[in-house]
């Protein structure tokens, strides 16, 4: 019988079916960071338990780490306590820690892939909702809570219900100036932020076939914003080429065996899906959010919707969003003043993101009064970008070049909005207070659109600013 990748991976990792219908699932790879792990390790100590398979757990520090003044002790005492606790817990348990001095530190969802830890056909769990990123490799990857982090540390398994599978096809070529970030914002806009509840999203079609591995990661990263627990792309030659030669990838004869095994995990032709939805790439334009969730999005040349144009169920949230965002229904979002431009995050802080923006930003200057920062997703990305001269291009344009971390994606480190500042952001969430200020305003967009906002001081169409054609 033909099976989906989800079916195959789930069956291979099922320990047993629990009385309530959930699956006790073996977790092949466990990723941890400084925020959700201290309590889990504390629970283990209280129970007198040890980490069962420390070689299957990898750690890094990302959420709380400063991106400018990185000398320790950190000025934030809580952040300083968190990194010290992670160091101690990893040392005591024998867990590999990509610490600040290692040169390999970074956002957990960028470090895993670039180290070759993330591999097809595996199950991956992490105490962070954007773990769905790793599904770009044909892994079944999901975020978990602190008590589940404890369970995985103690047993290398956890209880979870198997989701249904929705196949999302995108076919055709994207127009110049349209990126994978626009694709996922469009999907979330169409299906809604709750549209994926109970589902895994399998992405496919000729658009995804042509995407680079990092473009696939951007889409899978935001699956959770559409309500899906899991988002994945079937592994192919693009996947294998990305992984080959990376530190934790198989070597020699083991590599050939691994590729054969990975190929077999892809969904079979004729596999049955619970639902199939299709979109045309040619219909997608540069997309920005106007509200307080990622589903409240429009094309850059569209107007902010009027309440009367929205379904009844969406009107209350839309009204709240308009007040918070200080926008007027029926008016263009293009031209809205920007205070901060943030380029980074686990969604768009990879080398390809920085390379694409640097290609267009050369010769431009950040608009006076705009605070613009570039935060590489890892120390590895930063080192490569610096060797390639990208950092110098950004600095010449007036961007601040920072150290690796989650930075302004969320308000857990010094990079925060002040008051009602509006931030053009390449990150993944535009919730109220997400960037550190309860009245701060976040507009999600692609990295090149962030650059366009930085140089004009307002939400702009990057195609026009950088003459993308």
ROZALO-902230 format. One line per field, with one value per residue (C-alpha): residue number from 0; residue in three letters; y, x, z. Coordinates in nm, 3 decimals. Layout:
N
seq	[NUM,...] .
type	[ALA,...] .
Y	[Y,...] .
X	[X,...] .
Z	[Z,...] .
***
This chain:
469
seq	[0,1,2,3,4,5,6,7,8,9,10,11,12,13,14,15,16,17,18,19,20,21,22,23,24,25,26,27,28,29,30,31,32,33,34,35,36,37,38,39,40,41,42,43,44,45,46,47,48,49,50,51,52,53,54,55,56,57,58,59,60,61,62,63,64,65,66,67,68,69,70,71,72,73,74,75,76,77,78,79,80,81,82,83,84,85,86,87,88,89,90,91,92,93,94,95,96,97,98,99,100,101,102,103,104,105,106,107,108,109,110,111,112,113,114,115,116,117,118,119,120,121,122,123,124,125,126,127,128,129,130,131,132,133,134,135,136,137,138,139,140,141,142,143,144,145,146,147,148,149,150,151,152,153,154,155,156,157,158,159,160,161,162,163,164,165,166,167,168,169,170,171,172,173,174,175,176,177,178,179,180,181,182,183,184,185,186,187,188,189,190,191,192,193,194,195,196,197,198,199,200,201,202,203,204,205,206,207,208,209,210,211,212,213,214,215,216,217,218,219,220,221,222,223,224,225,226,227,228,229,230,231,232,233,234,235,236,237,238,239,240,241,242,243,244,245,246,247,248,249,250,251,252,253,254,255,256,257,258,259,260,261,262,263,264,265,266,267,268,269,270,271,272,273,274,275,276,277,278,279,280,281,282,283,284,285,286,287,288,289,290,291,292,293,294,295,296,297,298,299,300,301,302,303,304,305,306,307,308,309,310,311,312,313,314,315,316,317,318,319,320,321,322,323,324,325,326,327,328,329,330,331,332,333,334,335,336,337,338,339,340,341,342,343,344,345,346,347,348,349,350,351,352,353,354,355,356,357,358,359,360,361,362,363,364,365,366,367,368,369,370,371,372,373,374,375,376,377,378,379,380,381,382,383,384,385,386,387,388,389,390,391,392,393,394,395,396,397,398,399,400,401,402,403,404,405,406,407,408,409,410,411,412,413,414,415,416,417,418,419,420,421,422,423,424,425,426,427,428,429,430,431,432,433,434,435,436,437,438,439,440,441,442,443,444,445,446,447,448,449,450,451,452,453,454,455,456,457,458,459,460,461,462,463,464,465,466,467,468] .
type	[UNK,UNK,UNK,UNK,UNK,UNK,UNK,UNK,UNK,UNK,UNK,UNK,UNK,UNK,UNK,UNK,UNK,UNK,UNK,UNK,UNK,UNK,UNK,UNK,UNK,UNK,UNK,UNK,UNK,UNK,UNK,UNK,UNK,UNK,UNK,UNK,UNK,UNK,UNK,UNK,UNK,UNK,UNK,UNK,UNK,UNK,UNK,UNK,UNK,UNK,UNK,UNK,UNK,UNK,UNK,UNK,UNK,UNK,UNK,UNK,UNK,UNK,UNK,UNK,UNK,UNK,UNK,UNK,UNK,UNK,UNK,UNK,UNK,UNK,UNK,UNK,UNK,UNK,UNK,UNK,UNK,UNK,UNK,UNK,UNK,UNK,UNK,UNK,UNK,UNK,UNK,UNK,UNK,UNK,UNK,UNK,UNK,UNK,UNK,UNK,UNK,UNK,UNK,UNK,UNK,UNK,UNK,UNK,UNK,UNK,UNK,UNK,UNK,UNK,UNK,UNK,UNK,UNK,UNK,UNK,UNK,UNK,UNK,UNK,UNK,UNK,UNK,UNK,UNK,UNK,UNK,UNK,UNK,UNK,UNK,UNK,UNK,UNK,UNK,UNK,UNK,UNK,UNK,UNK,UNK,UNK,UNK,UNK,UNK,UNK,UNK,UNK,UNK,UNK,UNK,UNK,UNK,UNK,UNK,UNK,UNK,UNK,UNK,UNK,UNK,UNK,UNK,UNK,UNK,UNK,UNK,UNK,UNK,UNK,UNK,UNK,UNK,UNK,UNK,UNK,UNK,UNK,UNK,UNK,UNK,UNK,UNK,UNK,UNK,UNK,UNK,UNK,UNK,UNK,UNK,UNK,UNK,UNK,UNK,UNK,UNK,UNK,UNK,UNK,UNK,UNK,UNK,UNK,UNK,UNK,UNK,UNK,UNK,UNK,UNK,UNK,UNK,UNK,UNK,UNK,UNK,UNK,UNK,UNK,UNK,UNK,UNK,UNK,UNK,UNK,UNK,UNK,UNK,UNK,UNK,UNK,UNK,UNK,UNK,UNK,UNK,UNK,UNK,UNK,UNK,UNK,UNK,UNK,UNK,UNK,UNK,UNK,UNK,UNK,UNK,UNK,UNK,UNK,UNK,UNK,UNK,UNK,UNK,UNK,UNK,UNK,UNK,UNK,UNK,UNK,UNK,UNK,UNK,UNK,UNK,UNK,UNK,UNK,UNK,UNK,UNK,UNK,UNK,UNK,UNK,UNK,UNK,UNK,UNK,UNK,UNK,UNK,UNK,UNK,UNK,UNK,UNK,UNK,UNK,UNK,UNK,UNK,UNK,UNK,UNK,UNK,UNK,UNK,UNK,UNK,UNK,UNK,UNK,UNK,UNK,UNK,UNK,UNK,UNK,UNK,UNK,UNK,UNK,UNK,UNK,UNK,UNK,UNK,UNK,UNK,UNK,UNK,UNK,UNK,UNK,UNK,UNK,UNK,UNK,UNK,UNK,UNK,UNK,UNK,UNK,UNK,UNK,UNK,UNK,UNK,UNK,UNK,UNK,UNK,UNK,UNK,UNK,UNK,UNK,UNK,UNK,UNK,UNK,UNK,UNK,UNK,UNK,UNK,UNK,UNK,UNK,UNK,UNK,UNK,UNK,UNK,UNK,UNK,UNK,UNK,UNK,UNK,UNK,UNK,UNK,UNK,UNK,UNK,UNK,UNK,UNK,UNK,UNK,UNK,UNK,UNK,UNK,UNK,UNK,UNK,UNK,UNK,UNK,UNK,UNK,UNK,UNK,UNK,UNK,UNK,UNK,UNK,UNK,UNK,UNK,UNK,UNK,UNK,UNK,UNK,UNK,UNK,UNK,UNK,UNK,UNK,UNK,UNK,UNK,UNK,UNK,UNK,UNK,UNK,UNK,UNK,UNK,UNK,UNK,UNK,UNK,UNK,UNK,UNK,UNK,UNK,UNK,UNK,UNK,UNK,UNK,UNK,UNK,UNK,UNK,UNK,UNK,UNK,UNK,UNK,UNK,UNK,UNK,UNK,UNK,UNK,UNK,UNK,UNK] .
Y	[0.000,0.347,0.555,0.914,1.009,1.079,0.725,0.571,0.774,0.739,0.360,0.329,0.524,0.388,0.214,0.135,0.273,0.407,0.337,0.688,0.641,0.845,0.704,0.653,0.782,0.733,1.068,1.019,1.364,1.600,1.964,2.187,2.548,2.759,2.858,2.538,2.297,2.416,2.316,1.982,1.898,2.002,1.759,1.479,1.552,1.556,1.213,1.077,1.015,1.070,1.153,0.816,0.875,1.191,1.129,1.196,1.540,1.858,2.200,2.561,2.903,3.143,3.305,3.512,3.569,3.935,4.009,4.310,4.303,3.930,3.933,3.736,3.774,3.909,4.229,4.047,3.828,3.586,3.538,3.485,3.225,3.045,3.002,2.888,2.635,2.499,2.463,2.279,2.051,1.958,1.894,1.675,1.478,1.445,1.645,1.820,2.197,2.448,2.719,3.079,3.011,2.715,2.916,2.692,2.865,2.996,2.959,2.595,2.558,2.684,2.499,2.159,2.167,2.329,2.069,1.785,1.676,1.720,1.423,1.271,1.001,1.095,1.229,1.555,1.734,2.060,2.286,2.551,2.583,2.648,2.302,2.239,2.400,2.066,1.910,2.066,1.765,1.506,1.474,1.473,1.759,1.938,2.166,2.036,2.175,2.159,1.844,1.672,1.788,1.606,1.293,1.287,1.342,1.059,0.804,0.925,0.892,1.101,1.066,1.234,1.187,1.118,1.408,1.389,1.493,1.781,1.797,2.157,2.189,2.506,2.492,2.721,2.983,3.272,3.617,3.819,3.974,3.702,3.457,3.151,3.381,3.518,3.162,3.062,3.391,3.338,2.983,3.095,3.386,3.145,2.861,3.067,3.050,2.762,2.592,2.335,2.220,1.842,1.830,1.780,1.984,1.806,2.069,1.976,2.077,2.216,2.532,2.329,2.097,2.403,2.559,2.546,2.363,2.692,2.814,2.495,2.560,2.904,2.756,2.463,2.702,2.886,2.578,2.620,2.972,2.809,2.577,2.266,2.060,1.946,2.073,1.874,1.838,1.501,1.454,1.463,1.536,1.896,1.763,1.516,1.773,2.010,1.745,1.586,1.660,1.825,1.733,1.496,1.359,0.999,0.948,0.706,0.386,0.492,0.794,0.582,0.359,0.662,0.820,0.495,0.482,0.850,0.811,0.530,0.754,0.989,0.966,0.699,0.785,0.739,0.791,0.892,1.233,1.358,1.673,1.823,2.196,2.362,2.715,2.878,3.045,3.310,3.440,3.516,3.868,4.020,3.978,4.170,4.135,4.417,4.271,4.079,3.726,3.590,3.515,3.884,3.945,4.118,4.169,4.487,4.657,4.571,4.782,4.700,4.514,4.669,4.479,4.433,4.244,3.984,3.679,3.747,3.522,3.733,4.080,4.116,4.023,4.248,4.543,4.481,4.458,4.786,4.970,4.814,4.861,5.217,5.139,5.246,4.997,5.057,5.237,5.110,4.963,5.077,5.405,5.324,5.470,5.222,5.276,4.951,4.701,4.354,4.101,3.766,3.487,3.112,3.197,3.419,3.443,3.205,3.275,3.269,3.536,3.763,3.699,3.790,4.116,4.214,4.170,4.444,4.670,4.771,5.144,5.215,5.374,5.311,5.601,5.848,5.769,5.396,5.146,4.859,4.545,4.225,3.922,3.609,3.290,3.125,3.190,2.973,3.193,3.504,3.375,3.286,3.618,3.808,3.617,3.682,4.055,4.061,4.210,4.500,4.564,4.582,4.805,5.039,5.068,5.163,4.834,4.718,4.381,4.170,3.838,3.524,3.474,3.500,3.875,4.085,3.791,3.785,4.000,3.769,3.956,4.322,4.363,4.499,4.756,5.071,5.209,5.183,5.153,4.973,4.702,4.564,4.209,3.895,3.688,3.463,3.617,3.952,3.894,4.182,4.221,3.965,4.202,4.319,4.616,4.565,4.849,4.765,4.684,4.410,4.372,4.041,4.030,3.879,3.986,4.198,4.375,4.448,4.604,4.814,4.941,5.020,5.238,5.419,5.449,5.306,4.983,4.963,4.733,4.597,4.536,4.910,5.018,4.775,4.748,4.373,4.226] .
X	[0.000,0.128,0.226,0.314,0.645,0.458,0.317,0.658,0.846,0.568,0.553,0.932,0.939,0.627,0.705,0.342,-0.009,-0.127,-0.473,-0.593,-0.503,-0.181,0.148,0.453,0.698,1.075,1.249,1.558,1.705,1.640,1.745,1.751,1.826,1.849,1.483,1.278,1.547,1.642,1.307,1.315,1.659,1.535,1.243,1.487,1.691,1.377,1.286,1.638,1.666,1.946,1.943,1.889,2.066,2.277,2.430,2.089,2.055,2.226,2.220,2.283,2.205,1.997,1.688,1.845,2.195,2.279,2.377,2.600,2.762,2.829,3.090,2.994,2.849,2.551,2.397,2.063,2.099,1.827,1.991,2.325,2.172,2.013,2.333,2.521,2.248,2.259,2.637,2.617,2.333,2.507,2.840,2.679,2.476,2.736,2.533,2.703,2.670,2.737,2.838,2.938,3.315,3.269,3.224,2.923,2.661,2.343,1.969,1.883,1.692,1.989,2.260,2.092,2.081,2.421,2.587,2.416,2.233,1.898,1.847,1.562,1.340,1.400,1.184,1.304,1.171,1.270,1.120,1.049,0.747,0.948,1.103,0.887,1.180,1.360,1.078,1.240,1.475,1.199,1.202,0.896,0.983,0.773,0.792,0.722,0.659,0.885,0.728,0.776,1.138,1.169,1.008,1.242,1.549,1.444,1.306,1.390,1.016,0.703,0.327,0.174,-0.126,-0.060,-0.181,-0.370,-0.181,-0.270,-0.072,-0.010,0.107,0.258,0.338,0.517,0.790,0.782,0.807,1.125,1.115,0.887,1.040,0.966,0.860,0.586,0.478,0.424,0.258,0.022,-0.058,-0.130,-0.340,-0.550,-0.586,-0.585,-0.382,-0.598,-0.635,-0.368,-0.493,-0.472,-0.267,0.084,0.152,0.334,0.463,0.522,0.481,0.726,0.788,0.913,1.108,1.299,1.348,1.687,1.710,1.712,1.400,1.223,1.334,1.170,0.834,0.848,0.955,0.622,0.399,0.324,0.192,-0.077,-0.175,0.001,0.203,0.439,0.547,0.773,0.912,1.005,1.384,1.552,1.887,1.872,1.847,2.131,2.362,2.304,2.386,2.689,3.012,2.855,3.004,2.731,2.629,2.723,3.058,3.199,3.003,2.762,2.670,2.553,2.350,2.195,2.093,1.926,1.741,1.641,1.506,1.282,1.121,0.968,0.594,0.501,0.332,-0.039,-0.017,-0.353,-0.387,-0.664,-0.678,-0.496,-0.478,-0.305,-0.178,-0.013,0.322,0.245,-0.042,0.179,0.322,0.542,0.336,0.329,0.122,-0.107,-0.236,-0.146,-0.121,0.056,-0.272,-0.359,-0.156,-0.192,0.010,0.217,-0.003,-0.329,-0.514,-0.574,-0.907,-1.228,-1.415,-1.708,-1.480,-1.388,-1.580,-1.780,-1.552,-1.246,-1.387,-1.326,-0.958,-0.925,-1.073,-0.831,-0.545,-0.630,-0.631,-0.302,-0.126,-0.258,-0.373,-0.687,-0.904,-0.930,-0.596,-0.266,-0.013,0.262,0.401,0.349,0.638,0.896,1.114,1.312,1.425,1.521,1.691,1.744,1.564,1.529,1.298,1.531,1.872,2.058,2.345,2.121,1.897,2.191,2.343,2.023,1.980,2.347,2.320,2.056,2.150,2.492,2.494,2.188,2.178,1.950,1.708,1.792,1.592,1.560,1.739,1.845,2.014,2.136,2.162,2.316,2.141,2.461,2.828,2.889,2.666,2.836,3.185,3.096,2.916,3.215,3.457,3.233,3.226,2.853,2.897,3.094,2.818,2.556,2.767,2.844,2.469,2.412,2.298,2.436,2.611,2.540,2.635,2.426,2.101,1.724,1.754,1.449,1.233,1.115,1.157,1.382,1.709,1.816,1.700,1.350,1.112,1.049,0.699,0.489,0.779,0.694,0.938,0.975,1.076,1.193,1.087,0.783,0.542,0.367,0.179,0.125,0.433,0.631,0.924,0.946,0.707,0.334,0.257,0.528,0.412,0.551,0.508,0.633,0.789,1.072,1.434,1.449,1.129,1.290,1.584,1.348,1.177,1.515,1.634,1.303,1.187,0.848,0.686,0.781,0.777,1.131,1.081,1.048,1.324,1.587,1.462,1.409,1.298] .
Z	[0.000,-0.089,0.213,0.292,0.447,0.769,0.768,0.712,0.971,1.227,1.189,1.212,1.539,1.710,2.038,2.116,2.097,2.433,2.579,2.493,2.127,2.138,2.016,2.233,1.975,1.972,1.925,1.712,1.773,2.061,2.039,2.347,2.431,2.743,2.792,2.816,2.941,3.295,3.444,3.262,3.400,3.744,3.711,3.627,3.935,4.151,4.012,4.050,3.675,3.424,3.055,2.887,2.554,2.580,2.236,2.080,2.240,2.116,2.279,2.188,2.333,2.126,2.280,2.556,2.425,2.351,1.991,2.061,2.407,2.443,2.719,3.027,3.276,3.082,3.212,3.240,3.550,3.437,3.097,3.268,3.499,3.203,3.004,3.315,3.392,3.037,3.051,3.381,3.273,2.948,3.120,3.386,3.131,2.854,2.602,2.310,2.362,2.085,2.329,2.257,2.249,2.010,1.691,1.622,1.838,1.686,1.658,1.723,1.395,1.196,1.390,1.352,0.972,0.918,1.141,0.953,1.269,1.095,0.863,0.655,0.793,1.156,1.435,1.588,1.896,2.060,2.323,2.061,1.833,1.516,1.524,1.217,1.027,1.022,0.821,0.514,0.521,0.523,0.902,1.124,1.356,1.615,1.913,2.263,2.610,2.914,3.061,2.725,2.718,3.050,2.903,2.604,2.819,3.050,2.801,2.447,2.380,2.420,2.385,2.080,1.853,1.488,1.274,0.946,0.632,0.404,0.081,-0.032,-0.391,-0.531,-0.900,-1.140,-1.112,-0.866,-1.019,-0.955,-0.608,-0.472,-0.224,-0.014,0.272,0.047,-0.035,0.327,0.419,0.126,0.237,0.593,0.465,0.256,0.508,0.828,1.146,1.269,0.933,1.007,1.346,1.358,1.038,0.913,0.599,0.317,0.074,-0.289,-0.650,-0.902,-0.697,-0.402,-0.630,-0.754,-0.410,-0.242,0.088,0.276,0.095,0.200,0.559,0.553,0.453,0.697,0.975,0.962,0.934,1.303,1.231,1.018,1.303,1.167,1.412,1.139,0.797,0.567,0.216,0.072,0.061,-0.280,-0.444,-0.318,0.037,-0.004,-0.165,0.127,0.387,0.221,0.403,0.706,1.046,1.166,0.825,0.742,0.571,0.314,0.260,0.531,0.319,0.024,0.254,0.422,0.089,-0.019,0.311,0.289,-0.064,0.056,0.319,0.059,0.004,-0.247,-0.576,-0.520,-0.144,0.006,0.171,0.394,0.184,-0.117,-0.189,-0.483,-0.556,-0.856,-0.792,-1.053,-0.841,-0.540,-0.493,-0.220,0.096,0.425,0.738,0.847,1.173,1.485,1.351,1.040,0.866,0.853,0.539,0.203,-0.113,-0.099,-0.362,-0.181,0.071,0.436,0.434,0.556,0.827,0.590,0.351,0.612,0.738,1.055,1.261,1.173,1.232,1.607,1.574,1.269,1.456,1.743,1.494,1.322,1.653,1.766,1.433,1.394,1.042,0.861,0.675,0.304,0.278,0.130,0.369,0.135,0.264,0.634,0.837,0.969,1.278,1.290,1.025,1.149,0.923,1.092,1.287,1.233,0.942,0.742,0.909,0.679,0.443,0.134,0.289,0.359,0.018,-0.164,0.026,-0.005,-0.380,-0.393,-0.102,-0.237,-0.309,-0.092,0.253,0.550,0.586,0.861,1.175,1.100,1.325,1.098,1.228,1.064,1.291,1.132,1.240,1.358,1.413,1.109,0.894,1.034,0.959,0.600,0.546,0.676,0.452,0.152,0.225,0.300,0.646,0.497,0.242,0.515,0.735,0.446,0.387,0.752,0.903,1.238,1.207,1.516,1.672,1.625,1.814,1.808,1.864,1.782,1.681,2.041,2.351,2.555,2.502,2.485,2.122,2.178,2.035,2.236,2.277,1.962,1.720,1.397,1.286,0.936,1.029,0.850,1.153,1.195,1.447,1.471,1.795,2.035,2.253,2.055,2.002,2.361,2.381,2.450,2.211,1.956,1.604,1.380,1.004,0.866,0.520,0.318,0.382,0.065,0.165,0.504,0.321,0.109,0.426,0.579,0.292,0.235,0.596,0.504,0.394,0.028,-0.272,-0.300,-0.671,-0.725,-0.486,-0.611,-0.971,-0.941,-1.268] .
***
